[in-house]
Amino acid sequence: MKRLSIILLLLLFLGSCDKTPEKAFVYGQTQCADKWGYGANDAETITKLKIYFESKQIKVLSVSLSSTLGDLVVCQACICPTGRVFKVMVEESDIEKLMAEGFH
């Protein structure tokens, strides 16, 4: 029984050591100025974002696109916000690259 406990503790320790720190960042979608483009629906837009970041050697761990409620500005210019926000999770090593793309 003692041996089994030691083995289980060792497995837990080894399993927790190889995790890479990750962090989430946000970006407010614009009417038409996002570098990765736009899709016909959310899934297509997210796919375009992932492809764009792959080309920039940024590993996207997860991404979501959601609407925000609150202070929405009515504006149709290309750089105006849509009221939708991307939330992207990346590894710690990609944070600077993601911030250079306008995420915070």
C-alpha positions as CSV (number, residue, x, y, z in Angstrom):
1,M,0.0,0.0,0.0
2,K,2.8,2.3,0.9
3,R,4.5,1.6,-2.5
4,L,1.2,2.5,-4.3
5,S,1.0,5.8,-2.5
6,I,4.5,6.7,-3.5
7,I,3.9,5.8,-7.1
8,L,0.7,7.9,-7.2
9,L,2.4,10.9,-5.7
10,L,5.2,10.6,-8.2
11,L,2.8,10.4,-11.1
12,L,0.9,13.5,-9.8
13,F,4.2,15.4,-9.5
14,L,5.5,14.5,-12.9
15,G,2.1,15.3,-14.5
16,S,2.0,18.7,-13.1
17,C,5.6,19.7,-14.1
18,D,5.1,19.8,-17.9
19,K,2.3,22.4,-18.0
20,T,3.1,25.6,-19.9
21,P,1.8,28.8,-18.3
22,E,-1.0,30.4,-20.4
23,K,-2.7,33.7,-20.4
24,A,-5.9,35.1,-21.9
25,F,-6.1,38.4,-23.9
26,V,-8.9,40.3,-25.4
27,Y,-9.4,42.3,-28.6
28,G,-12.5,44.4,-29.6
29,Q,-13.6,43.4,-33.1
30,T,-13.9,46.2,-35.6
31,Q,-16.3,46.8,-38.4
32,C,-13.7,46.0,-41.1
33,A,-10.2,46.6,-39.9
34,D,-9.2,43.3,-38.4
35,K,-6.1,41.8,-40.0
36,W,-7.4,38.3,-40.1
37,G,-10.6,39.2,-41.9
38,Y,-14.2,38.1,-41.4
39,G,-16.3,35.0,-41.9
40,A,-19.9,34.4,-42.7
41,N,-20.4,33.3,-39.0
42,D,-18.5,33.2,-35.7
43,A,-16.9,29.8,-36.4
44,E,-15.5,31.0,-39.8
45,T,-14.2,34.2,-38.3
46,I,-12.5,32.3,-35.5
47,T,-10.9,30.0,-38.1
48,K,-9.6,33.0,-40.0
49,L,-8.1,34.4,-36.8
50,K,-6.4,31.0,-36.0
51,I,-4.9,30.8,-39.5
52,Y,-3.6,34.4,-39.3
53,F,-1.9,33.7,-36.0
54,E,-0.4,30.4,-37.3
55,S,1.2,32.5,-40.0
56,K,2.7,34.7,-37.3
57,Q,3.9,31.7,-35.3
58,I,1.5,32.4,-32.4
59,K,0.1,29.2,-30.9
60,V,-3.6,29.8,-30.1
61,L,-4.7,27.5,-27.2
62,S,-8.3,28.6,-27.2
63,V,-10.4,31.4,-28.7
64,S,-13.9,32.7,-28.3
65,L,-15.9,35.5,-29.8
66,S,-18.7,37.1,-27.7
67,S,-20.9,40.1,-27.6
68,T,-20.5,42.8,-24.9
69,L,-23.3,44.7,-23.4
70,G,-22.8,48.2,-22.3
71,D,-21.4,51.4,-23.8
72,L,-21.9,50.7,-27.5
73,V,-21.0,53.5,-29.9
74,V,-23.0,53.8,-33.1
75,C,-20.3,54.1,-35.8
76,Q,-20.0,52.6,-39.2
77,A,-16.4,53.5,-39.9
78,C,-14.0,50.6,-40.6
79,I,-12.1,51.1,-37.3
80,C,-15.2,51.3,-35.1
81,P,-16.0,48.5,-32.7
82,T,-18.7,46.0,-33.4
83,G,-19.4,45.4,-29.7
84,R,-17.9,41.9,-30.0
85,V,-14.8,40.7,-28.2
86,F,-12.2,38.0,-29.0
87,K,-10.8,36.2,-26.0
88,V,-7.6,34.3,-26.9
89,M,-5.5,32.0,-24.7
90,V,-1.9,31.7,-25.6
91,E,1.3,30.3,-24.1
92,E,3.4,32.7,-22.1
93,S,6.1,32.7,-24.8
94,D,3.6,34.2,-27.3
95,I,2.3,37.0,-25.2
96,E,4.5,39.8,-26.7
97,K,3.6,38.7,-30.2
98,L,-0.1,38.7,-29.4
99,M,0.1,42.2,-27.8
100,A,1.9,43.4,-30.9
101,E,-1.3,42.4,-32.8
102,G,-3.4,44.7,-30.6
103,F,-4.6,42.3,-27.9
104,H,-4.4,43.3,-24.3
